Amino acid sequence: MLGILVLVAGLIGLDQWIKAWTVATIELDTVVDFIPGFMSLAYLRNYGAAWSILQNQQWFFTIVTLVVMAGLARYLAKSIRGSLFTLFSLSLIIAGGLGNFIDRLRLGYVVDMFHLDFINFPVFNLADVCLTVGVGLLLICIMKEENNGSKS
C-alpha cells in the first residue's frame, strides 16, 4: 500500500511541477517547439473536461471527481491483494484525477501543455496521460479477469 501511495504522490507532484513550470515559462495561449515534428509545448487553460466540453461547470466536476475518487479508493482497498497490474492502473487513475482536481480547486481551470504536432488532437497534460493509460490498463485487467472467470 505504501508503494501505491508513493506512486500516486509522485505522479501528482510531477504533474503539478510540470504545470507550474509551464505557467512560469510559456506565455498563455502560445505554442513553442519542443520535439520538432512530434510535440510542442503550449500553455492553455481548460475550463471544461476533455476536448473542453462542459465549460465552466466546476461544481459538476467537483461532485463527479469526489464520487469517482471514493469509488476508486474502495475498489483499490478491495483489490489490494489483487494483481499488481490492477493496482498500478488504479494508481494512475487516482493520480490523474487528483492532479486535475487540484488545478480546478486552486485555479478554477486545468493547465494543459502537451500538443502533438503529427495529429490533430487536443492539448493535454500529465494527469490526462495518467487517466487515459490507467483506464486503458484497468479495462484490460477487467477483461482478463472476466476471461479467466469464464474458464473456471
C-alpha positions as YAML, in Angstrom:
chain: A
units: angstrom
residues:
- id: 1
  name: MET
  ca: [0.00, 0.00, 0.00]
- id: 2
  name: LEU
  ca: [2.87, 2.36, 0.75]
- id: 3
  name: GLY
  ca: [4.20, 1.85, -2.78]
- id: 4
  name: ILE
  ca: [0.83, 2.84, -4.22]
- id: 5
  name: LEU
  ca: [0.72, 6.00, -2.12]
- id: 6
  name: VAL
  ca: [4.28, 6.92, -3.13]
- id: 7
  name: LEU
  ca: [3.45, 6.36, -6.81]
- id: 8
  name: VAL
  ca: [0.27, 8.45, -6.62]
- id: 9
  name: ALA
  ca: [2.00, 11.25, -4.69]
- id: 10
  name: GLY
  ca: [4.98, 11.21, -7.07]
- id: 11
  name: LEU
  ca: [2.79, 11.44, -10.18]
- id: 12
  name: ILE
  ca: [0.69, 14.23, -8.67]
- id: 13
  name: GLY
  ca: [3.86, 16.09, -7.69]
- id: 14
  name: LEU
  ca: [5.35, 15.71, -11.16]
- id: 15
  name: ASP
  ca: [2.09, 16.80, -12.80]
- id: 16
  name: GLN
  ca: [1.88, 19.90, -10.59]
- id: 17
  name: TRP
  ca: [5.55, 20.72, -11.16]
- id: 18
  name: ILE
  ca: [5.17, 20.50, -14.96]
- id: 19
  name: LYS
  ca: [2.09, 22.71, -14.78]
- id: 20
  name: ALA
  ca: [3.88, 25.30, -12.60]
- id: 21
  name: TRP
  ca: [6.87, 25.27, -14.95]
- id: 22
  name: THR
  ca: [4.55, 25.75, -17.93]
- id: 23
  name: VAL
  ca: [2.78, 28.72, -16.34]
- id: 24
  name: ALA
  ca: [6.12, 30.31, -15.37]
- id: 25
  name: THR
  ca: [7.84, 29.67, -18.71]
- id: 26
  name: ILE
  ca: [5.31, 29.77, -21.55]
- id: 27
  name: GLU
  ca: [3.05, 32.69, -22.34]
- id: 28
  name: LEU
  ca: [-0.68, 31.95, -22.16]
- id: 29
  name: ASP
  ca: [-2.23, 30.73, -25.44]
- id: 30
  name: THR
  ca: [1.12, 30.23, -27.18]
- id: 31
  name: VAL
  ca: [2.85, 27.16, -28.58]
- id: 32
  name: VAL
  ca: [6.63, 26.61, -28.60]
- id: 33
  name: ASP
  ca: [8.67, 23.91, -30.32]
- id: 34
  name: PHE
  ca: [9.77, 21.04, -28.11]
- id: 35
  name: ILE
  ca: [10.45, 17.95, -30.24]
- id: 36
  name: PRO
  ca: [10.09, 19.18, -33.85]
- id: 37
  name: GLY
  ca: [7.56, 17.24, -35.87]
- id: 38
  name: PHE
  ca: [6.38, 15.33, -32.80]
- id: 39
  name: MET
  ca: [5.42, 17.55, -29.86]
- id: 40
  name: SER
  ca: [5.18, 21.20, -28.97]
- id: 41
  name: LEU
  ca: [4.59, 22.79, -25.58]
- id: 42
  name: ALA
  ca: [1.72, 25.18, -25.02]
- id: 43
  name: TYR
  ca: [0.06, 26.95, -22.14]
- id: 44
  name: LEU
  ca: [-3.71, 26.68, -22.29]
- id: 45
  name: ARG
  ca: [-6.37, 26.99, -19.62]
- id: 46
  name: ASN
  ca: [-9.09, 24.37, -19.86]
- id: 47
  name: TYR
  ca: [-12.27, 25.38, -18.06]
- id: 48
  name: GLY
  ca: [-14.01, 22.16, -19.09]
- id: 49
  name: ALA
  ca: [-13.23, 18.48, -19.40]
- id: 50
  name: ALA
  ca: [-11.68, 16.52, -22.27]
- id: 51
  name: TRP
  ca: [-11.86, 18.48, -25.53]
- id: 52
  name: SER
  ca: [-13.06, 21.43, -23.39]
- id: 53
  name: ILE
  ca: [-16.58, 20.03, -23.07]
- id: 54
  name: LEU
  ca: [-18.83, 21.30, -20.26]
- id: 55
  name: GLN
  ca: [-17.01, 24.62, -19.97]
- id: 56
  name: ASN
  ca: [-17.27, 26.39, -16.59]
- id: 57
  name: GLN
  ca: [-19.09, 23.56, -14.81]
- id: 58
  name: GLN
  ca: [-16.70, 23.41, -11.86]
- id: 59
  name: TRP
  ca: [-19.40, 22.31, -9.37]
- id: 60
  name: PHE
  ca: [-20.21, 19.35, -11.64]
- id: 61
  name: PHE
  ca: [-16.54, 18.33, -11.95]
- id: 62
  name: THR
  ca: [-16.09, 18.64, -8.19]
- id: 63
  name: ILE
  ca: [-19.01, 16.32, -7.44]
- id: 64
  name: VAL
  ca: [-18.05, 13.80, -10.14]
- id: 65
  name: THR
  ca: [-14.41, 13.75, -9.02]
- id: 66
  name: LEU
  ca: [-15.32, 13.20, -5.37]
- id: 67
  name: VAL
  ca: [-17.73, 10.37, -6.23]
- id: 68
  name: VAL
  ca: [-15.29, 8.70, -8.62]
- id: 69
  name: MET
  ca: [-12.35, 9.03, -6.21]
- id: 70
  name: ALA
  ca: [-14.43, 7.48, -3.42]
- id: 71
  name: GLY
  ca: [-15.35, 4.59, -5.70]
- id: 72
  name: LEU
  ca: [-11.75, 4.13, -6.82]
- id: 73
  name: ALA
  ca: [-10.50, 4.19, -3.23]
- id: 74
  name: ARG
  ca: [-13.00, 1.49, -2.33]
- id: 75
  name: TYR
  ca: [-12.06, -0.58, -5.37]
- id: 76
  name: LEU
  ca: [-8.38, -0.12, -4.55]
- id: 77
  name: ALA
  ca: [-8.94, -1.28, -0.96]
- id: 78
  name: LYS
  ca: [-10.77, -4.39, -2.21]
- id: 79
  name: SER
  ca: [-8.04, -5.05, -4.81]
- id: 80
  name: ILE
  ca: [-5.06, -4.53, -2.51]
- id: 81
  name: ARG
  ca: [-4.20, -8.22, -2.63]
- id: 82
  name: GLY
  ca: [-5.01, -8.36, -6.34]
- id: 83
  name: SER
  ca: [-2.77, -8.12, -9.34]
- id: 84
  name: LEU
  ca: [-0.02, -5.55, -9.45]
- id: 85
  name: PHE
  ca: [-1.31, -4.56, -12.89]
- id: 86
  name: THR
  ca: [-4.73, -3.65, -11.42]
- id: 87
  name: LEU
  ca: [-3.16, -1.72, -8.55]
- id: 88
  name: PHE
  ca: [-0.92, 0.17, -10.97]
- id: 89
  name: SER
  ca: [-3.86, 1.09, -13.21]
- id: 90
  name: LEU
  ca: [-5.91, 2.31, -10.23]
- id: 91
  name: SER
  ca: [-2.93, 4.34, -9.02]
- id: 92
  name: LEU
  ca: [-2.65, 6.05, -12.41]
- id: 93
  name: ILE
  ca: [-6.35, 6.89, -12.48]
- id: 94
  name: ILE
  ca: [-6.31, 8.28, -8.95]
- id: 95
  name: ALA
  ca: [-3.16, 10.35, -9.59]
- id: 96
  name: GLY
  ca: [-4.57, 11.75, -12.83]
- id: 97
  name: GLY
  ca: [-7.94, 12.57, -11.34]
- id: 98
  name: LEU
  ca: [-6.41, 14.27, -8.31]
- id: 99
  name: GLY
  ca: [-3.84, 16.15, -10.43]
- id: 100
  name: ASN
  ca: [-6.57, 17.84, -12.45]
- id: 101
  name: PHE
  ca: [-8.82, 18.21, -9.38]
- id: 102
  name: ILE
  ca: [-6.09, 20.20, -7.61]
- id: 103
  name: ASP
  ca: [-5.98, 22.60, -10.58]
- id: 104
  name: ARG
  ca: [-9.75, 23.02, -10.58]
- id: 105
  name: LEU
  ca: [-9.85, 23.76, -6.85]
- id: 106
  name: ARG
  ca: [-6.79, 26.00, -6.82]
- id: 107
  name: LEU
  ca: [-7.14, 27.81, -10.15]
- id: 108
  name: GLY
  ca: [-10.67, 27.22, -11.42]
- id: 109
  name: TYR
  ca: [-9.29, 25.60, -14.59]
- id: 110
  name: VAL
  ca: [-6.85, 22.89, -15.66]
- id: 111
  name: VAL
  ca: [-3.45, 23.77, -17.12]
- id: 112
  name: ASP
  ca: [-2.74, 21.90, -20.37]
- id: 113
  name: MET
  ca: [0.61, 21.93, -22.18]
- id: 114
  name: PHE
  ca: [1.37, 18.97, -24.45]
- id: 115
  name: HIS
  ca: [0.50, 19.45, -28.13]
- id: 116
  name: LEU
  ca: [1.06, 16.62, -30.61]
- id: 117
  name: ASP
  ca: [2.32, 18.05, -33.91]
- id: 118
  name: PHE
  ca: [1.67, 14.99, -36.06]
- id: 119
  name: ILE
  ca: [-2.07, 14.68, -35.36]
- id: 120
  name: ASN
  ca: [-5.00, 16.99, -34.74]
- id: 121
  name: PHE
  ca: [-5.51, 16.24, -31.05]
- id: 122
  name: PRO
  ca: [-6.42, 18.44, -28.07]
- id: 123
  name: VAL
  ca: [-3.67, 19.83, -25.86]
- id: 124
  name: PHE
  ca: [-3.31, 17.72, -22.69]
- id: 125
  name: ASN
  ca: [-1.26, 17.32, -19.50]
- id: 126
  name: LEU
  ca: [0.41, 14.57, -17.48]
- id: 127
  name: ALA
  ca: [-2.71, 13.99, -15.38]
- id: 128
  name: ASP
  ca: [-4.65, 13.33, -18.60]
- id: 129
  name: VAL
  ca: [-1.99, 10.82, -19.67]
- id: 130
  name: CYS
  ca: [-2.24, 9.06, -16.29]
- id: 131
  name: LEU
  ca: [-6.03, 8.91, -16.55]
- id: 132
  name: THR
  ca: [-6.03, 7.61, -20.11]
- id: 133
  name: VAL
  ca: [-3.35, 4.97, -19.60]
- id: 134
  name: GLY
  ca: [-4.84, 3.95, -16.24]
- id: 135
  name: VAL
  ca: [-8.34, 3.49, -17.66]
- id: 136
  name: GLY
  ca: [-6.95, 1.52, -20.62]
- id: 137
  name: LEU
  ca: [-4.96, -0.76, -18.33]
- id: 138
  name: LEU
  ca: [-7.91, -1.21, -15.98]
- id: 139
  name: LEU
  ca: [-10.12, -2.25, -18.89]
- id: 140
  name: ILE
  ca: [-7.52, -4.84, -19.88]
- id: 141
  name: CYS
  ca: [-7.42, -6.09, -16.26]
- id: 142
  name: ILE
  ca: [-11.20, -6.37, -16.09]
- id: 143
  name: MET
  ca: [-11.41, -8.19, -19.42]
- id: 144
  name: LYS
  ca: [-8.64, -10.55, -18.32]
- id: 145
  name: GLU
  ca: [-10.41, -11.25, -15.02]
- id: 146
  name: GLU
  ca: [-13.69, -11.91, -16.81]
- id: 147
  name: ASN
  ca: [-11.94, -14.16, -19.30]
- id: 148
  name: ASN
  ca: [-10.23, -16.11, -16.51]
- id: 149
  name: GLY
  ca: [-13.52, -16.36, -14.62]
- id: 150
  name: SER
  ca: [-15.33, -17.83, -17.61]
- id: 151
  name: LYS
  ca: [-12.67, -20.54, -17.98]
- id: 152
  name: SER
  ca: [-13.05, -21.82, -14.43]
...
